[in-house]
């Protein structure tokens, strides 16, 4: 999203504060007109009037339609779809920094590369926008790159981590780790009906300090003052995994609904998120 009106447009679209400095990243949520969370974006400021947005691949059409619905028609804001031209690989885990130092000559120390920042680096022969953020609650980086370099970057990572136990991880592993960390997922913990406070991300919406209007603000204030639900973590007896949509009862009274569940390898417990 870029152009002279980009910042004003995004400030109205999302309930959270935008990153102020170039290279900084914020997690931002676009609400619908009823105060529910419609879309979730990772937003990185590229320059004074340019922002790089990342959202869930499964909801590309939903998010693009919402951006285009609210975007001004006066040409002050341009929207460029990079989905098919950019790839993303995620490196995460306690040895992530060591691995990144092996594949790149750039400095990945905590002092030089703080959480929620992004830097342009090289991995092998590939240019990479490395973003220190990920969805599993571990040290790590998202590596955004031109898609034609993806195989080269993957090979460099696997070669450098071959003797350190590096393995490719799929969505099931990611899901287990993010549930352990209490990180929420669109379609599970929120789906447009829940407001940020019900979805467990109210901390990210600074209603007291963000004085500007944004889509859904008035309804969100009403809902915050009259909360109906709260996201909590549960420990379950037995080994049967609770699935999305399972009901939670006390006696015959339903008190909540499971949003996500798994057998936690880290905790060696059966856990779930519930609203």
MOLIN-V170411 format. One record per residue. N is the residue number from 1. RES is the residue in three letters. BURIAL is 1 if it has 16 or more other ideal C-beta (glycine too) atoms within 10 Angstrom, else 0. Layout:
<<N,RES,BURIAL> <N,RES,BURIAL>>
This chain:
<<1,UNK,1> <2,UNK,1> <3,UNK,1> <4,UNK,0> <5,UNK,1> <6,UNK,1> <7,UNK,1> <8,UNK,0> <9,UNK,1> <10,UNK,1> <11,UNK,1> <12,UNK,0> <13,UNK,1> <14,UNK,1> <15,UNK,1> <16,UNK,1> <17,UNK,1> <18,UNK,1> <19,UNK,1> <20,UNK,0> <21,UNK,0> <22,UNK,0> <23,UNK,1> <24,UNK,0> <25,UNK,1> <26,UNK,1> <27,UNK,0> <28,UNK,1> <29,UNK,1> <30,UNK,1> <31,UNK,1> <32,UNK,1> <33,UNK,0> <34,UNK,0> <35,UNK,1> <36,UNK,1> <37,UNK,1> <38,UNK,1> <39,UNK,1> <40,UNK,1> <41,UNK,1> <42,UNK,1> <43,UNK,1> <44,UNK,1> <45,UNK,1> <46,UNK,1> <47,UNK,0> <48,UNK,0> <49,UNK,1> <50,UNK,1> <51,UNK,1> <52,UNK,1> <53,UNK,1> <54,UNK,1> <55,UNK,1> <56,UNK,0> <57,UNK,0> <58,UNK,0> <59,UNK,1> <60,UNK,0> <61,UNK,0> <62,UNK,0> <63,UNK,1> <64,UNK,0> <65,UNK,0> <66,UNK,1> <67,UNK,1> <68,UNK,0> <69,UNK,0> <70,UNK,0> <71,UNK,1> <72,UNK,0> <73,UNK,0> <74,UNK,0> <75,UNK,0> <76,UNK,0> <77,UNK,1> <78,UNK,0> <79,UNK,0> <80,UNK,0> <81,UNK,0> <82,UNK,0> <83,UNK,0> <84,UNK,0> <85,UNK,0> <86,UNK,0> <87,UNK,1> <88,UNK,0> <89,UNK,1> <90,UNK,1> <91,UNK,1> <92,UNK,1> <93,UNK,1> <94,UNK,0> <95,UNK,1> <96,UNK,1> <97,UNK,1> <98,UNK,0> <99,UNK,1> <100,UNK,1> <101,UNK,0> <102,UNK,0> <103,UNK,1> <104,UNK,1> <105,UNK,0> <106,UNK,1> <107,UNK,0> <108,UNK,1> <109,UNK,0> <110,UNK,0> <111,UNK,0> <112,UNK,0> <113,UNK,1> <114,UNK,0> <115,UNK,0> <116,UNK,0> <117,UNK,1> <118,UNK,1> <119,UNK,1> <120,UNK,0> <121,UNK,1> <122,UNK,0> <123,UNK,1> <124,UNK,0> <125,UNK,0> <126,UNK,1> <127,UNK,0> <128,UNK,1> <129,UNK,1> <130,UNK,1> <131,UNK,1> <132,UNK,1> <133,UNK,1> <134,UNK,1> <135,UNK,1> <136,UNK,1> <137,UNK,0> <138,UNK,0> <139,UNK,1> <140,UNK,1> <141,UNK,1> <142,UNK,1> <143,UNK,1> <144,UNK,1> <145,UNK,1> <146,UNK,0> <147,UNK,0> <148,UNK,0> <149,UNK,1> <150,UNK,1> <151,UNK,0> <152,UNK,0> <153,UNK,1> <154,UNK,0> <155,UNK,0> <156,UNK,1> <157,UNK,1> <158,UNK,0> <159,UNK,0> <160,UNK,1> <161,UNK,1> <162,UNK,0> <163,UNK,0> <164,UNK,0> <165,UNK,0> <166,UNK,1> <167,UNK,0> <168,UNK,0> <169,UNK,0> <170,UNK,0> <171,UNK,0> <172,UNK,0> <173,UNK,0> <174,UNK,1> <175,UNK,1> <176,UNK,1> <177,UNK,1> <178,UNK,1> <179,UNK,1> <180,UNK,1> <181,UNK,0> <182,UNK,0> <183,UNK,1> <184,UNK,1> <185,UNK,1> <186,UNK,1> <187,UNK,0> <188,UNK,1> <189,UNK,1> <190,UNK,1> <191,UNK,0> <192,UNK,0> <193,UNK,0> <194,UNK,1> <195,UNK,1> <196,UNK,1> <197,UNK,1> <198,UNK,1> <199,UNK,1> <200,UNK,1> <201,UNK,1> <202,UNK,1> <203,UNK,0> <204,UNK,1> <205,UNK,1> <206,UNK,0> <207,UNK,0> <208,UNK,0> <209,UNK,0> <210,UNK,1> <211,UNK,0> <212,UNK,0> <213,UNK,0> <214,UNK,1> <215,UNK,1> <216,UNK,1> <217,UNK,1> <218,UNK,0> <219,UNK,1> <220,UNK,1> <221,UNK,0> <222,UNK,0> <223,UNK,1> <224,UNK,1> <225,UNK,0> <226,UNK,0> <227,UNK,0> <228,UNK,0> <229,UNK,1> <230,UNK,0> <231,UNK,1> <232,UNK,0> <233,UNK,0> <234,UNK,0> <235,UNK,0> <236,UNK,1> <237,UNK,0> <238,UNK,0> <239,UNK,0> <240,UNK,0> <241,UNK,0> <242,UNK,1> <243,UNK,0> <244,UNK,0> <245,UNK,0> <246,UNK,0> <247,UNK,0> <248,UNK,1> <249,UNK,0> <250,UNK,0> <251,UNK,0> <252,UNK,0> <253,UNK,0> <254,UNK,0> <255,UNK,0> <256,UNK,1> <257,UNK,0> <258,UNK,1> <259,UNK,1> <260,UNK,1> <261,UNK,1> <262,UNK,1> <263,UNK,0> <264,UNK,1> <265,UNK,0> <266,UNK,0> <267,UNK,0> <268,UNK,0> <269,UNK,0> <270,UNK,1> <271,UNK,1> <272,UNK,1> <273,UNK,1> <274,UNK,1> <275,UNK,1>>
